[in-house]
Amino acid sequence: MNKICIAGMGPGALEYITPAALEAIIRSDILVGGKRNLDSFQHLNKEVYEFKSSMEDMFNYVQEARQEKKICVVVSGDPGFYSLLDFFLKKLGRDSLEVIPGISSFQYLFAKLAKPWKNFFLCSMHGRDTDMKEKLAEKDGLFLLTDRTNNPNMIADFLISQDLGPCTITVGENLSYADERIVVGRPEEIRNLSFGDLCVVVIEKDGMEL
């Protein structure tokens, strides 16, 4: 039985995928992932399984297919940063997995901003709430993976409602793609702007030291 490879493809654009991840994708028989990630490798003419919603359906497919074929699960960013690694570890344990790291969206955005991220909390709001107020009290800022509900506008509204003092929001939209947009503003400005679904957010308290 083959190990399951989980490969991080970075923020999105193919120039940010590591050679190791690309090699694993090329040598695999079947690619598993979301539509956006799979579309990046259409030119390889691989058999694919598009993950839509059911984690259990995806897992059952992978378990059966890996009996005879090499499976590569392609994930955005890094497999260990709020991604599928936790799920597969709980199901199978580390001995059944080959994990290839990727550049996370937080690494990409902080590099674009030419700022270190050591004094920031790194969090996800994908289907969950996070204690933004408490975290901002402890460190210089906060990086957030967003979703359709917990989007940049909602985050800006929350900051205004909590009266947390002066802060700056940076929204990274469609990072690394041709239509990438990075917007910096006060919560009062960000709340009135429109953003797509593929966004991350950095919140910085004023006066932070880099």
Backbone bond lengths (Angstrom), bond angles and torsions (degrees), N, CA, C in turn:
res aa  C-N    CA-C-N  psi(-1)  N-CA   C-N-CA  omega(-1)  CA-C   N-CA-C  phi
1 M - - - 1.463 - - 1.525 109.52 -
2 N 1.318 116.35 134.84 1.459 121.37 -177.54 1.524 111.77 -80.28
3 K 1.323 115.20 149.15 1.453 119.78 169.96 1.529 109.11 -68.53
4 I 1.323 115.65 154.97 1.463 120.97 173.69 1.521 107.95 -92.29
5 C 1.310 116.10 124.19 1.464 120.73 176.96 1.529 108.61 -91.34
6 I 1.319 116.18 129.56 1.465 121.54 173.17 1.523 106.69 -115.47
7 A 1.321 116.24 112.82 1.462 121.44 -173.10 1.520 110.64 -115.09
8 G 1.320 116.37 127.53 1.458 120.94 174.05 1.514 110.00 -82.99
9 M 1.329 116.29 128.90 1.467 119.51 -177.60 1.523 112.41 -101.07
10 G 1.339 116.81 10.07 1.449 118.77 177.98 1.517 112.10 82.01
11 P 1.341 117.07 -165.40 1.464 120.56 -173.81 1.519 114.68 -68.23
12 G 1.335 117.96 -19.25 1.466 118.41 177.42 1.509 114.69 153.10
13 A 1.323 116.63 -58.97 1.461 120.03 -178.68 1.527 110.23 -66.48
14 L 1.329 115.86 141.81 1.465 119.92 -171.93 1.524 113.66 -64.61
15 E 1.333 118.26 -23.61 1.463 118.27 -179.87 1.524 112.56 -67.05
16 Y 1.330 117.46 -12.29 1.460 120.33 179.92 1.525 113.16 -100.66
17 I 1.309 118.27 2.08 1.457 120.24 175.82 1.526 108.92 -79.39
18 T 1.332 117.24 142.58 1.457 119.87 -178.72 1.526 110.18 -77.80
19 P 1.336 117.40 153.36 1.469 119.74 176.39 1.526 112.65 -56.91
20 A 1.337 117.43 -36.33 1.470 120.25 -179.66 1.524 111.20 -65.15
21 A 1.329 116.97 -41.99 1.465 120.23 178.99 1.523 110.63 -66.68
22 L 1.314 116.86 -41.86 1.462 120.23 -179.96 1.522 110.94 -64.21
23 E 1.324 116.98 -39.75 1.467 120.55 178.05 1.530 110.89 -62.69
24 A 1.336 116.53 -41.60 1.468 120.30 179.07 1.521 111.18 -64.30
25 I 1.310 116.53 -38.67 1.463 121.15 178.85 1.522 110.37 -65.88
26 I 1.310 116.64 -42.85 1.467 121.17 -178.10 1.528 111.46 -65.84
27 R 1.337 117.04 -38.96 1.467 119.31 -175.89 1.528 113.47 -83.32
28 S 1.323 117.13 -6.40 1.464 120.29 -179.33 1.526 111.03 -77.68
29 D 1.328 115.20 158.93 1.467 121.26 174.62 1.524 111.86 -91.55
30 I 1.333 115.96 -34.81 1.463 121.46 -177.00 1.528 109.23 -133.15
31 L 1.330 115.90 134.50 1.455 121.82 174.03 1.524 109.32 -103.52
32 V 1.320 115.72 134.64 1.464 122.18 178.74 1.522 107.89 -120.99
33 G 1.328 116.92 133.51 1.456 119.19 179.00 1.507 112.35 170.66
34 G 1.326 115.34 -177.59 1.453 121.06 175.09 1.515 110.74 -74.53
35 K 1.321 116.19 162.48 1.462 121.28 -174.87 1.523 112.18 -58.11
36 R 1.324 117.30 -43.96 1.463 120.25 -177.51 1.524 111.04 -60.41
37 N 1.315 117.06 -42.77 1.460 120.04 179.64 1.523 111.87 -70.11
38 L 1.317 117.11 -42.31 1.467 120.31 -179.76 1.521 111.95 -65.05
39 D 1.325 116.99 -35.34 1.468 120.32 -179.47 1.526 111.96 -60.55
40 S 1.318 116.67 -27.08 1.470 120.25 -179.61 1.521 112.55 -68.16
41 F 1.340 116.90 -16.09 1.466 120.36 -175.41 1.522 112.76 -121.60
42 Q 1.327 116.44 22.75 1.462 120.64 178.52 1.520 111.87 -58.31
43 H 1.334 115.91 -32.61 1.468 120.32 -176.46 1.530 112.57 -66.21
44 L 1.335 116.91 -15.48 1.467 120.06 179.49 1.524 112.51 -83.68
45 N 1.334 116.19 -11.28 1.476 121.76 178.66 1.531 112.41 54.35
46 K 1.319 115.94 43.99 1.462 121.48 178.91 1.528 110.80 -86.33
47 E 1.323 115.26 154.79 1.450 119.41 166.20 1.525 107.55 -67.57
48 V 1.338 117.78 137.58 1.458 120.01 -175.64 1.527 111.02 -130.97
49 Y 1.322 114.52 154.64 1.462 122.29 169.48 1.517 106.15 -126.32
50 E 1.326 116.37 113.62 1.461 120.41 -178.76 1.522 110.36 -85.17
51 F 1.317 115.15 118.71 1.460 120.74 177.33 1.522 109.15 -80.14
52 K 1.343 116.21 124.70 1.464 120.37 -178.06 1.526 112.36 -112.92
53 S 1.315 117.59 -55.77 1.466 117.61 -177.23 1.525 113.91 -148.11
54 S 1.321 117.92 -39.24 1.459 120.27 -173.13 1.522 111.64 -87.17
55 M 1.323 115.88 111.64 1.462 120.70 177.18 1.522 110.56 -64.75
56 E 1.321 116.95 -37.95 1.464 120.44 -177.90 1.524 111.39 -67.63
57 D 1.325 117.30 -40.48 1.465 120.06 177.05 1.521 110.49 -61.64
58 M 1.314 115.71 -43.37 1.460 120.33 178.77 1.521 110.84 -62.65
59 F 1.332 116.75 -44.73 1.457 120.49 -179.51 1.527 111.33 -63.08
60 N 1.318 117.11 -44.06 1.466 120.45 -179.91 1.524 111.33 -61.74
61 Y 1.319 116.00 -39.13 1.466 119.69 177.65 1.528 110.50 -63.67
62 V 1.318 116.20 -47.46 1.465 120.81 -178.24 1.524 110.80 -63.27
63 Q 1.325 117.42 -42.29 1.457 121.37 -179.64 1.529 111.65 -59.69
64 E 1.311 116.15 -42.54 1.462 119.42 -179.53 1.523 111.25 -73.18
65 A 1.322 116.16 -42.57 1.465 119.84 -175.08 1.522 112.39 -68.18
66 R 1.333 117.87 -32.06 1.465 119.49 -175.72 1.524 113.21 -74.47
67 Q 1.315 116.53 -5.08 1.460 119.35 174.75 1.525 110.67 -59.75
68 E 1.332 115.68 -37.62 1.464 119.87 -175.32 1.522 113.89 -125.18
69 K 1.329 117.66 -15.46 1.462 119.81 -174.11 1.529 111.47 -125.17
70 K 1.337 113.88 158.71 1.462 120.31 177.50 1.528 108.97 -87.61
71 I 1.323 115.19 123.55 1.457 121.81 -176.47 1.523 109.58 -108.06
72 C 1.321 116.24 134.52 1.464 120.66 171.86 1.528 108.38 -124.25
73 V 1.319 115.72 117.28 1.462 121.50 175.44 1.524 107.11 -89.76
74 V 1.318 116.31 117.28 1.464 121.81 -175.41 1.524 108.94 -98.96
75 V 1.333 116.17 121.00 1.463 120.49 -178.15 1.523 109.90 -122.37
76 S 1.318 115.50 153.81 1.460 120.30 175.44 1.523 109.96 -72.02
77 G 1.321 115.76 151.17 1.453 119.86 176.20 1.513 112.48 65.06
78 D 1.327 116.08 -130.83 1.461 122.95 -179.16 1.527 109.52 -114.16
79 P 1.337 118.46 136.71 1.471 120.73 -177.37 1.524 114.35 -58.17
80 G 1.327 117.49 -26.75 1.452 120.45 -175.91 1.514 115.23 -91.74
81 F 1.340 117.58 -1.58 1.463 120.61 -177.75 1.523 109.64 -108.46
82 Y 1.338 115.70 93.04 1.472 122.13 -179.59 1.526 111.15 49.01
83 S 1.315 115.35 52.94 1.462 120.82 -177.41 1.529 109.42 -134.25
84 L 1.331 116.28 -154.95 1.464 120.83 -171.25 1.529 114.67 -85.15
85 L 1.318 118.39 -6.16 1.461 119.45 -178.33 1.527 111.59 -60.31
86 D 1.317 117.78 -43.86 1.473 120.67 178.64 1.524 111.37 -55.69
87 F 1.318 116.27 -45.38 1.462 121.49 -177.53 1.526 111.17 -61.06
88 F 1.327 116.66 -48.65 1.466 119.95 -177.55 1.526 111.90 -71.02
89 L 1.322 117.87 -32.38 1.465 120.11 176.12 1.524 111.27 -62.37
90 K 1.318 116.29 -43.56 1.461 120.13 179.76 1.525 111.46 -66.20
91 K 1.311 116.56 -33.00 1.460 120.82 -178.19 1.524 112.48 -78.92
92 L 1.337 117.01 -41.29 1.460 120.17 -167.65 1.523 115.15 -124.50
93 G 1.328 118.15 -22.79 1.456 119.37 -173.28 1.516 111.42 84.72
94 R 1.315 115.94 164.31 1.466 120.55 -171.73 1.527 113.97 -69.77
95 D 1.328 117.63 -27.08 1.464 119.58 -176.02 1.524 113.11 -67.64
96 S 1.311 117.27 -17.01 1.470 120.64 -179.92 1.523 112.57 -95.19
97 L 1.342 116.48 2.44 1.460 119.92 -172.15 1.521 112.43 -121.66
98 E 1.320 114.71 146.74 1.464 122.67 165.92 1.521 105.93 -118.95
99 V 1.322 116.72 119.96 1.464 120.76 -174.71 1.527 109.74 -113.91
100 I 1.325 115.30 128.22 1.462 121.07 179.73 1.527 108.41 -117.79
101 P 1.330 117.57 118.66 1.464 119.89 -175.02 1.525 112.57 -69.93
102 G 1.320 114.01 161.32 1.456 120.74 176.91 1.518 110.15 -139.86
103 I 1.314 116.25 169.11 1.462 121.68 177.08 1.526 108.52 -76.84
104 S 1.317 116.55 122.56 1.459 120.30 -179.60 1.523 110.93 -80.97
105 S 1.324 115.25 160.17 1.466 119.90 178.57 1.524 111.39 -62.04
106 F 1.335 117.76 -31.80 1.464 118.12 179.46 1.524 110.64 -69.40
107 Q 1.333 117.71 -38.24 1.461 119.93 176.86 1.526 110.86 -63.88
108 Y 1.317 115.55 -42.75 1.465 120.35 -179.43 1.527 110.88 -62.57
109 L 1.338 117.19 -48.46 1.462 119.83 -176.02 1.520 111.58 -67.13
110 F 1.326 118.12 -43.42 1.459 119.15 178.73 1.528 111.26 -64.20
111 A 1.322 117.87 -33.99 1.463 120.37 175.03 1.524 110.55 -64.57
112 K 1.330 116.62 -41.99 1.463 120.87 177.28 1.531 111.17 -60.40
113 L 1.326 115.52 -36.33 1.462 120.84 -179.66 1.524 112.50 -84.91
114 A 1.337 116.78 -5.37 1.468 122.78 -177.13 1.533 110.82 54.65
115 K 1.331 115.05 47.27 1.459 120.71 -179.56 1.527 109.90 -131.19
116 P 1.330 117.39 141.06 1.470 119.83 172.82 1.521 109.94 -73.65
117 W 1.328 116.15 156.93 1.462 119.74 -177.04 1.523 113.57 -117.91
118 K 1.323 116.39 12.77 1.467 120.05 -174.57 1.527 113.07 -65.22
119 N 1.327 118.27 -25.17 1.461 120.82 -178.15 1.527 113.11 -103.33
120 F 1.327 116.08 22.14 1.458 121.31 178.89 1.527 110.34 -114.47
121 F 1.323 116.29 141.71 1.456 120.26 167.13 1.525 108.53 -74.59
122 L 1.323 116.77 139.68 1.464 122.81 177.97 1.519 107.63 -111.67
123 C 1.328 116.67 114.73 1.464 121.13 -172.13 1.522 111.20 -135.74
124 S 1.312 114.88 165.70 1.461 121.73 175.09 1.517 109.86 -125.27
125 M 1.335 114.95 142.27 1.460 120.61 173.65 1.518 110.72 -113.93
126 H 1.330 117.53 19.67 1.461 121.75 177.25 1.524 108.99 -68.25
127 G 1.323 116.62 98.63 1.456 120.21 177.81 1.514 114.62 68.62
128 R 1.324 117.45 19.31 1.469 119.57 -179.10 1.524 108.93 -147.46
129 D 1.309 115.23 162.51 1.460 121.43 173.88 1.523 108.23 -101.43
130 T 1.312 116.05 154.96 1.461 119.25 175.65 1.520 108.17 -133.94
131 D 1.320 116.68 149.12 1.462 120.91 -176.39 1.529 109.55 -82.16
132 M 1.327 115.52 76.06 1.460 120.90 -175.95 1.523 112.06 -58.64
133 K 1.313 116.56 -43.20 1.466 120.31 -175.78 1.523 110.83 -60.64
134 E 1.325 116.99 -46.70 1.465 120.89 -178.94 1.526 111.20 -66.25
135 K 1.313 116.34 -41.45 1.464 119.67 -178.34 1.525 111.76 -67.14
136 L 1.331 116.89 -39.20 1.461 119.73 178.96 1.524 111.69 -66.75
137 A 1.324 117.14 -24.17 1.462 120.37 177.59 1.524 111.65 -74.12
138 E 1.325 117.03 -20.69 1.460 121.34 -174.34 1.523 113.77 -96.64
139 K 1.330 117.29 -31.97 1.465 119.52 -175.15 1.525 110.82 -131.52
140 D 1.338 115.52 179.77 1.461 120.27 -176.61 1.517 113.19 -71.55
141 G 1.308 116.17 -22.54 1.455 117.95 -177.08 1.511 111.87 -176.38
142 L 1.332 113.61 -170.72 1.452 120.72 -170.31 1.518 109.19 -146.84
143 F 1.328 116.27 133.68 1.463 121.67 171.69 1.519 107.83 -106.66
144 L 1.341 116.77 135.16 1.459 120.87 -176.43 1.522 111.47 -130.99
145 L 1.328 116.03 128.99 1.456 120.88 163.50 1.524 106.95 -80.27
146 T 1.320 117.95 131.23 1.459 120.87 -175.04 1.528 111.42 -106.89
147 D 1.320 115.45 171.98 1.462 121.44 170.93 1.530 108.17 -138.74
148 R 1.322 117.36 -172.89 1.467 119.87 -174.80 1.522 112.69 -64.19
149 T 1.328 116.38 -33.71 1.464 120.09 179.64 1.515 111.02 -83.62
150 N 1.313 116.00 -51.18 1.465 121.77 179.11 1.525 108.68 -89.42
151 N 1.317 115.27 72.28 1.463 121.96 -173.44 1.531 110.74 -101.14
152 P 1.338 118.09 175.10 1.467 119.56 -178.43 1.526 113.96 -56.14
153 N 1.333 117.72 -36.68 1.465 120.32 -179.77 1.525 111.44 -66.26
154 M 1.344 116.53 -42.63 1.456 120.46 177.90 1.523 110.71 -63.46
155 I 1.325 116.37 -41.10 1.464 120.62 179.73 1.526 110.40 -63.19
156 A 1.333 116.72 -43.10 1.466 120.50 177.94 1.525 110.91 -61.96
157 D 1.330 117.20 -43.52 1.466 121.03 178.11 1.525 111.31 -61.01
158 F 1.334 116.30 -40.27 1.464 119.99 179.52 1.525 110.62 -63.50
159 L 1.315 117.41 -44.63 1.464 120.62 -179.22 1.519 111.00 -61.96
160 I 1.326 116.69 -39.84 1.464 120.46 178.28 1.526 110.46 -65.23
161 S 1.313 116.43 -42.96 1.471 120.67 -176.87 1.522 112.60 -66.35
162 Q 1.338 116.54 -28.44 1.462 120.57 -177.35 1.520 113.08 -88.56
163 D 1.335 116.67 -8.44 1.465 121.13 178.76 1.531 111.05 50.00
164 L 1.333 114.75 55.86 1.464 120.58 -174.52 1.524 113.73 -84.42
165 G 1.313 116.93 2.48 1.448 119.42 -178.23 1.514 111.32 94.21
166 P 1.333 116.76 175.39 1.467 120.45 -175.93 1.533 112.00 -61.46
167 C 1.300 115.79 131.59 1.461 120.74 176.19 1.526 109.36 -153.04
168 T 1.313 114.64 164.36 1.457 122.04 -179.24 1.518 109.08 -120.95
169 I 1.323 115.67 138.16 1.461 121.56 176.15 1.521 109.03 -110.04
170 T 1.316 116.10 132.18 1.461 122.04 170.53 1.516 108.07 -113.88
171 V 1.324 116.26 125.72 1.461 121.62 177.80 1.522 108.48 -109.47
172 G 1.322 116.23 123.06 1.462 121.68 173.58 1.515 109.17 -103.17
173 E 1.317 117.08 117.57 1.465 122.35 -175.74 1.526 109.68 -116.65
174 N 1.329 116.46 131.63 1.472 122.23 179.33 1.532 111.39 52.10
175 L 1.318 115.61 48.11 1.463 120.59 -174.10 1.526 112.07 -59.84
176 S 1.307 114.91 134.45 1.472 127.12 177.74 1.519 113.21 80.97
177 Y 1.329 118.66 -11.81 1.463 121.14 179.07 1.530 110.68 -85.83
178 A 1.326 116.37 169.38 1.464 121.29 -177.71 1.525 111.81 -61.32
179 D 1.337 117.17 -31.00 1.465 121.04 -179.36 1.529 112.13 -97.95
180 E 1.325 116.56 26.43 1.467 121.12 177.00 1.527 110.96 -55.24
181 R 1.324 114.53 140.61 1.466 120.30 176.13 1.519 108.64 -140.39
182 I 1.324 116.38 130.36 1.459 122.21 175.92 1.521 107.58 -121.32
183 V 1.333 115.89 118.25 1.460 122.18 -175.01 1.523 108.91 -118.72
184 V 1.328 116.11 131.22 1.463 121.95 179.25 1.525 108.86 -118.96
185 G 1.322 116.96 131.76 1.458 119.10 179.38 1.513 112.39 -171.64
186 R 1.315 114.98 174.62 1.454 121.72 173.57 1.529 109.43 -75.35
187 P 1.333 117.69 157.36 1.465 119.29 177.53 1.526 113.17 -53.02
188 E 1.335 116.74 -37.29 1.463 121.00 -179.50 1.524 111.63 -64.01
189 E 1.328 117.13 -27.29 1.465 120.97 177.86 1.527 111.18 -84.57
190 I 1.326 116.08 -43.87 1.468 121.01 -176.32 1.527 111.44 -64.33
191 R 1.308 118.09 -34.84 1.468 121.38 -176.06 1.527 112.34 -61.41
192 N 1.337 117.39 -23.91 1.461 121.57 -175.88 1.526 113.57 -99.47
193 L 1.318 117.95 3.24 1.462 121.36 -179.08 1.525 110.60 -97.46
194 S 1.318 115.69 160.95 1.468 121.30 178.49 1.521 109.68 -105.41
195 F 1.338 115.95 138.16 1.456 121.72 -179.74 1.519 109.88 -135.15
196 G 1.328 115.46 155.18 1.454 121.22 175.04 1.521 111.07 -79.65
197 D 1.328 115.12 -172.95 1.469 120.15 -176.59 1.524 113.43 -79.18
198 L 1.336 117.52 -23.69 1.462 120.86 -172.57 1.528 110.00 -96.78
199 C 1.332 115.85 80.06 1.465 121.18 -174.68 1.526 111.73 -131.50
200 V 1.319 114.69 151.07 1.460 122.23 167.18 1.522 107.22 -128.90
201 V 1.326 115.78 159.88 1.463 120.60 -173.60 1.524 110.06 -133.71
202 V 1.327 115.47 138.65 1.463 121.85 169.88 1.523 107.74 -117.57
203 I 1.327 116.40 129.06 1.461 122.26 175.08 1.521 107.71 -111.27
204 E 1.329 116.67 126.20 1.465 121.56 179.78 1.519 109.61 -121.81
205 K 1.308 116.08 131.96 1.456 120.08 171.97 1.523 108.86 -75.15
206 D 1.307 117.34 142.26 1.457 120.76 178.26 1.520 110.52 -63.81
207 G 1.328 114.98 143.26 1.451 120.01 177.47 1.502 114.40 83.99
208 M 1.335 117.84 11.01 1.459 119.63 179.15 1.514 110.31 -66.84
209 E 1.325 116.35 149.29 1.453 122.15 178.78 1.512 109.69 -103.12
210 L 1.324 116.40 129.32 1.464 120.74 178.78 1.523 110.13 -93.44
